[in-house]
Amino acid sequence: MLAVVLGTVVFFVIGAIWYGPLFGKQWRKLTGITDDMVQAGPRPGQKPVWLIMLLAFLLEMVVVLMLGHNIARANPAPHVIMMMAVGFGAVIMTPALGINYLFQMRPGKLFAIDAAHFIVGMAAVGGVFIALG
């Protein structure tokens, strides 16, 4: 369970960096979120930022928990753990995101930012599982 919690924390921190200093401005532009909207806070019917962050963390934990379950069941070598982790991001999470983005007619650049976050984040999670053995 320690690997699951720490893996989730690492995934979440990567997201903070990813959608902050690395790609925050591009991501907000592509999603139509302005600085004024962020500063104004949630409008009626929108969730507050603290709740969005909590739910994002919990949803990331579900993914990391499933990866941890698969690792515990298979007891794979470290390189296989990394293949599983990156595989979750590249061939499960990314295509699911892509399907939604196709129907929502979202820009390809937005897909690239979000998909790469999943792949890099899951690679880091794999590193946590390997480090904690």
Secondary structure, DSSP 8 states (H G I E B T S, - for coil): -HHHHHHHHHHHHHHHHIIIIITHHHHHHHHT--HHHHHH---TTS--HHHHHHHHHHHHHHHHHHHHHHHHHH---HHHHHHHHHHIIIIIIHHHHHHHHHHHT--HHHHHHHHHHHHHHHHHHHHHHHHH-
